[in-house]
């Protein structure tokens, strides 16, 4: 079982992180912007999905009339 998890660790460290190592080691000293392009792509995707989600919530709120109103209780 230990070999299985070590194999997964080896896969990530030796194969799947090669592009990120290239960005960190080779590109970062030359251009901070180029080294962070992957982060900006993920940020843009997240913002697009967030805007879509907010739009859908607004549509649902208008069609279902589920908007809660504040009630004032007088004692």
CNS distance restraints for C-alpha pairs under 8 A (distance, minus, plus):
assign (resid   1 and name CA) (resid   5 and name CA) 6.82 0.50 0.50
assign (resid   2 and name CA) (resid   6 and name CA) 6.22 0.50 0.50
assign (resid   3 and name CA) (resid   7 and name CA) 5.98 0.50 0.50
assign (resid   4 and name CA) (resid   8 and name CA) 6.44 0.50 0.50
assign (resid   5 and name CA) (resid   9 and name CA) 6.21 0.50 0.50
assign (resid   6 and name CA) (resid  10 and name CA) 6.04 0.50 0.50
assign (resid   7 and name CA) (resid  11 and name CA) 6.10 0.50 0.50
assign (resid   8 and name CA) (resid  12 and name CA) 6.38 0.50 0.50
assign (resid   9 and name CA) (resid  13 and name CA) 6.06 0.50 0.50
assign (resid  10 and name CA) (resid  14 and name CA) 5.57 0.50 0.50
assign (resid  10 and name CA) (resid  15 and name CA) 7.62 0.50 0.50
assign (resid  11 and name CA) (resid  15 and name CA) 5.38 0.50 0.50
assign (resid  11 and name CA) (resid  16 and name CA) 6.50 0.50 0.50
assign (resid  12 and name CA) (resid  16 and name CA) 4.83 0.50 0.50
assign (resid  12 and name CA) (resid  17 and name CA) 5.99 0.50 0.50
assign (resid  13 and name CA) (resid  17 and name CA) 5.71 0.50 0.50
assign (resid  13 and name CA) (resid  18 and name CA) 7.78 0.50 0.50
assign (resid  14 and name CA) (resid  18 and name CA) 6.82 0.50 0.50
assign (resid  17 and name CA) (resid  21 and name CA) 6.16 0.50 0.50
assign (resid  18 and name CA) (resid  22 and name CA) 6.25 0.50 0.50
assign (resid  19 and name CA) (resid  23 and name CA) 6.33 0.50 0.50
assign (resid  20 and name CA) (resid  24 and name CA) 6.08 0.50 0.50
assign (resid  21 and name CA) (resid  25 and name CA) 5.85 0.50 0.50
assign (resid  21 and name CA) (resid  26 and name CA) 7.91 0.50 0.50
assign (resid  22 and name CA) (resid  26 and name CA) 5.34 0.50 0.50
assign (resid  22 and name CA) (resid  27 and name CA) 6.88 0.50 0.50
assign (resid  23 and name CA) (resid  27 and name CA) 5.07 0.50 0.50
assign (resid  23 and name CA) (resid  28 and name CA) 6.28 0.50 0.50
assign (resid  23 and name CA) (resid  34 and name CA) 7.95 0.50 0.50
assign (resid  23 and name CA) (resid  35 and name CA) 5.21 0.50 0.50
assign (resid  24 and name CA) (resid  28 and name CA) 5.39 0.50 0.50
assign (resid  24 and name CA) (resid  35 and name CA) 6.51 0.50 0.50
assign (resid  25 and name CA) (resid  29 and name CA) 7.54 0.50 0.50
assign (resid  26 and name CA) (resid  30 and name CA) 7.78 0.50 0.50
assign (resid  27 and name CA) (resid  31 and name CA) 6.08 0.50 0.50
assign (resid  27 and name CA) (resid  32 and name CA) 7.63 0.50 0.50
assign (resid  27 and name CA) (resid  34 and name CA) 6.86 0.50 0.50
assign (resid  27 and name CA) (resid  35 and name CA) 5.68 0.50 0.50
assign (resid  28 and name CA) (resid  32 and name CA) 5.25 0.50 0.50
assign (resid  28 and name CA) (resid  34 and name CA) 7.29 0.50 0.50
assign (resid  28 and name CA) (resid  35 and name CA) 5.09 0.50 0.50
assign (resid  31 and name CA) (resid  35 and name CA) 6.40 0.50 0.50
assign (resid  32 and name CA) (resid  36 and name CA) 6.40 0.50 0.50
assign (resid  33 and name CA) (resid  37 and name CA) 6.34 0.50 0.50
assign (resid  36 and name CA) (resid  40 and name CA) 6.44 0.50 0.50
assign (resid  37 and name CA) (resid  41 and name CA) 6.25 0.50 0.50
assign (resid  38 and name CA) (resid  42 and name CA) 6.39 0.50 0.50
assign (resid  39 and name CA) (resid  43 and name CA) 6.11 0.50 0.50
assign (resid  40 and name CA) (resid  44 and name CA) 6.09 0.50 0.50
assign (resid  41 and name CA) (resid  45 and name CA) 6.26 0.50 0.50
assign (resid  42 and name CA) (resid  46 and name CA) 6.15 0.50 0.50
assign (resid  43 and name CA) (resid  47 and name CA) 6.21 0.50 0.50
assign (resid  44 and name CA) (resid  48 and name CA) 6.21 0.50 0.50
assign (resid  45 and name CA) (resid  49 and name CA) 6.30 0.50 0.50
assign (resid  46 and name CA) (resid  50 and name CA) 6.07 0.50 0.50
assign (resid  47 and name CA) (resid  51 and name CA) 6.14 0.50 0.50
assign (resid  48 and name CA) (resid  52 and name CA) 6.24 0.50 0.50
assign (resid  49 and name CA) (resid  53 and name CA) 6.06 0.50 0.50
assign (resid  50 and name CA) (resid  54 and name CA) 6.21 0.50 0.50
assign (resid  51 and name CA) (resid  55 and name CA) 6.19 0.50 0.50
assign (resid  52 and name CA) (resid  56 and name CA) 6.26 0.50 0.50
assign (resid  53 and name CA) (resid  57 and name CA) 6.21 0.50 0.50
assign (resid  54 and name CA) (resid  58 and name CA) 6.22 0.50 0.50
assign (resid  55 and name CA) (resid  59 and name CA) 6.31 0.50 0.50
assign (resid  56 and name CA) (resid  60 and name CA) 6.10 0.50 0.50
assign (resid  57 and name CA) (resid  61 and name CA) 5.99 0.50 0.50
assign (resid  58 and name CA) (resid  62 and name CA) 6.29 0.50 0.50
assign (resid  59 and name CA) (resid  63 and name CA) 6.23 0.50 0.50
assign (resid  60 and name CA) (resid  64 and name CA) 5.86 0.50 0.50
assign (resid  60 and name CA) (resid  65 and name CA) 7.97 0.50 0.50
assign (resid  61 and name CA) (resid  65 and name CA) 5.65 0.50 0.50
assign (resid  61 and name CA) (resid  66 and name CA) 5.68 0.50 0.50
assign (resid  61 and name CA) (resid  67 and name CA) 6.25 0.50 0.50
assign (resid  62 and name CA) (resid  66 and name CA) 7.61 0.50 0.50
assign (resid  62 and name CA) (resid  67 and name CA) 7.99 0.50 0.50
